[in-house]
Amino acid sequence: MKNHSILPLEYHYFYYGNSEGPKWLAIKDDISVLGPGLIKRTNKTQEEFPEVYQILPPEGQVNGFMEWSFLDEKGNETGYPSFDVLIGYSASGVTPNLFYLYKDLTAHYKSKYPEAGVKAVVVSYAIEIN
């Protein structure tokens, strides 16, 4: 998974808001760019999240749950995967400023490696908004 990360790790990711809502942009050191695009946010409840996320519990207090889908600038679907998102506070935060992006990959790896006895595969990324 380190060699084939869901999010290309060589990029610097930016989350920003404007009148159209939250947007995303990714820039590589060599000036390659992904996006910009829109983030479609769908509210969820904690009960809608897979129990397998407990393998990688977020640090700090969580106060919200949603799903993020990454769209292009015109609001069309892209090939980027959606993520379940837990919203929380950093140690010094007074307002929510941490986003934990989670993806349950268990079904994918169980079908890809049926003889391996895969029990659970979860990926998690933490994004701090300043």
Salt bridges, closest charged atoms under 4 A:
GLU10 OE2 - LYS28 NZ 3.89
GLU20 OE1 - LYS23 NZ 3.30
ASP29 OD1 - HIS12 NE2 2.70
ASP84 OD1 - LYS44 NZ 2.92
